[in-house]
Amino acid sequence: MKIILKELMPIESQDVFHMIQEIGEGQNGFVNNLYSDDLQVFQEKLNRNHEMSQGINLPGGAVPQTIFWFYIEDKLVGYGKMRHYLNEKLQEHGGHIGYIIRPSERQKGYGEIALKELVIKANQKGIHEILLTCDESNIASRRVIESNKGILSEMKDGICKYWIKA
């Protein structure tokens, strides 16, 4: 199976815009901060997120994060966020990695593959103890994390904290 993680660039294809619209505002604790039904606003969000990946003009309390598009067999199936380090807020909710698979591509095992590839990207950045958080009720995400050797360290206020050590 051909798997590609492509880093977000300031200009992206219509396919990315359509996927972002399909995902909507997010769910299960994942916030789709790229969501917009306006192409101009979407373009501005791409530029802003590209700057964030470089650590440029970070708003107060934000950390650098890189967004990766997931392609399986040249088909865009979802995306993930990899935070370069954690602040206090992200240590409680958000963690190093967040990911989402577009609704039309769910239940095909792509979440497990995507997380595995994001862990590799984190390792390449020097992150070897990776925190992931998810809603306690999000059984699918919990299974994906656990299948990637995630160890549950805490469950508090409906949020599960998992660590992957690589």
C-alpha positions as CSV (number, residue, x, y, z in Angstrom):
1,M,0.0,0.0,0.0
2,K,1.4,3.4,-1.0
3,I,1.3,5.9,1.9
4,I,2.4,9.5,1.7
5,L,2.3,12.2,4.3
6,K,2.6,15.6,2.6
7,E,3.3,18.7,4.6
8,L,0.9,21.6,4.3
9,M,2.0,24.2,1.9
10,P,0.7,27.8,1.5
11,I,-1.1,26.8,-1.7
12,E,-3.0,23.6,-1.9
13,S,-5.3,21.8,-4.4
14,Q,-9.1,21.9,-4.5
15,D,-9.0,18.3,-3.3
16,V,-7.7,19.6,0.1
17,F,-10.4,22.3,0.3
18,H,-13.1,19.7,-0.4
19,M,-11.8,17.3,2.2
20,I,-11.7,20.1,4.8
21,Q,-15.3,20.9,4.0
22,E,-16.3,17.2,4.3
23,I,-14.6,17.0,7.7
24,G,-16.5,20.2,8.8
25,E,-15.6,21.9,12.1
26,G,-14.3,18.7,13.7
27,Q,-15.5,16.2,16.2
28,N,-14.5,14.0,19.1
29,G,-12.2,16.6,20.4
30,F,-10.4,17.3,17.1
31,V,-10.8,20.9,16.0
32,N,-10.6,21.5,12.3
33,N,-9.1,24.9,12.4
34,L,-8.8,24.9,8.6
35,Y,-12.5,24.7,8.1
36,S,-14.2,27.4,6.0
37,D,-16.7,27.3,3.2
38,D,-15.0,30.3,1.7
39,L,-12.0,29.6,-0.6
40,Q,-10.3,33.0,0.2
41,V,-10.6,32.4,4.0
42,F,-9.3,28.8,3.5
43,Q,-6.3,30.2,1.6
44,E,-5.6,32.6,4.5
45,K,-5.8,29.7,7.0
46,L,-3.3,27.7,4.9
47,N,-0.9,30.6,4.9
48,R,-1.3,31.0,8.7
49,N,-0.8,27.3,9.4
50,H,2.3,27.3,7.2
51,E,3.7,30.1,9.3
52,M,2.9,28.3,12.5
53,S,4.9,25.3,11.3
54,Q,7.9,27.6,11.0
55,G,7.2,29.2,14.4
56,I,6.4,32.5,12.7
57,N,4.0,35.0,14.3
58,L,2.6,32.5,16.9
59,P,-0.3,33.8,18.8
60,G,0.0,33.9,22.6
61,G,-0.1,30.4,24.1
62,A,0.4,28.6,20.7
63,V,3.2,26.3,19.8
64,P,4.6,25.4,16.4
65,Q,2.7,22.6,14.7
66,T,3.0,21.0,11.3
67,I,0.0,19.7,9.4
68,F,0.4,16.7,7.2
69,W,-2.1,15.5,4.5
70,F,-2.6,11.7,4.4
71,Y,-2.6,10.1,1.0
72,I,-3.3,6.4,0.6
73,E,-2.8,5.1,-3.0
74,D,-2.8,8.7,-4.1
75,K,-6.2,9.4,-2.5
76,L,-6.5,12.1,0.1
77,V,-8.0,10.5,3.2
78,G,-7.4,12.8,6.1
79,Y,-4.9,14.9,7.9
80,G,-2.9,15.2,11.1
81,K,-1.3,17.8,13.3
82,M,2.1,17.4,15.0
83,R,3.0,19.8,17.7
84,H,6.7,20.4,18.0
85,Y,6.5,20.7,21.8
86,L,3.8,21.0,24.4
87,N,2.7,23.9,26.6
88,E,0.8,23.4,29.8
89,K,-2.6,23.4,28.0
90,L,-1.6,20.8,25.4
91,Q,-0.2,18.6,28.2
92,E,-3.8,18.4,29.5
93,H,-5.7,18.2,26.2
94,G,-4.3,18.0,22.6
95,G,-1.0,16.4,23.1
96,H,1.7,16.2,20.4
97,I,-0.4,14.6,17.7
98,G,-4.0,14.9,16.5
99,Y,-5.5,13.3,13.4
100,I,-8.8,12.9,11.6
101,I,-10.0,10.8,8.7
102,R,-12.6,12.3,6.4
103,P,-16.0,10.7,6.9
104,S,-16.2,9.0,3.5
105,E,-12.9,7.1,4.2
106,R,-13.5,5.9,7.8
107,Q,-13.5,2.3,9.0
108,K,-10.8,1.3,6.5
109,G,-7.9,1.2,8.9
110,Y,-6.5,4.5,7.7
111,G,-6.4,6.1,11.2
112,E,-4.0,3.4,12.4
113,I,-1.7,3.9,9.4
114,A,-1.8,7.7,9.7
115,L,-0.9,7.7,13.4
116,K,2.0,5.2,12.7
117,E,3.3,7.6,10.1
118,L,2.9,10.7,12.3
119,V,4.8,8.9,15.1
120,I,7.7,8.5,12.6
121,K,7.5,12.2,11.8
122,A,7.6,13.1,15.5
123,N,10.6,10.8,16.0
124,Q,12.4,12.6,13.1
125,K,11.7,15.9,15.0
126,G,13.3,14.4,18.1
127,I,10.1,13.7,19.9
128,H,10.4,10.2,21.4
129,E,7.7,10.4,24.1
130,I,4.5,11.3,22.4
131,L,1.4,12.4,24.2
132,L,-2.0,11.8,22.6
133,T,-5.3,12.7,24.1
134,C,-8.8,11.7,23.1
135,D,-12.3,11.7,24.4
136,E,-13.0,8.7,26.6
137,S,-16.1,8.0,24.5
138,N,-14.1,7.9,21.3
139,I,-13.6,4.2,21.2
140,A,-12.4,4.2,17.6
141,S,-9.6,6.6,18.3
142,R,-8.6,4.8,21.5
143,R,-8.3,1.6,19.5
144,V,-6.1,3.3,16.9
145,I,-3.8,4.7,19.6
146,E,-3.6,1.4,21.5
147,S,-2.8,-0.4,18.2
148,N,0.1,2.0,17.9
149,K,1.5,1.0,21.3
150,G,-0.2,3.8,23.1
151,I,-0.2,3.3,26.9
152,L,-3.1,4.8,28.8
153,S,-1.6,6.9,31.7
154,E,-4.6,8.8,32.9
155,M,-8.4,9.2,32.4
156,K,-9.7,12.5,33.8
157,D,-12.8,14.6,33.1
158,G,-13.7,12.4,30.1
159,I,-10.2,12.8,28.5
160,C,-7.8,9.9,28.0
161,K,-4.1,10.5,28.0
162,Y,-1.9,8.1,26.1
163,W,1.9,7.9,25.7
164,I,3.7,6.3,22.8
165,K,7.4,5.9,23.5
166,A,9.6,5.3,20.5
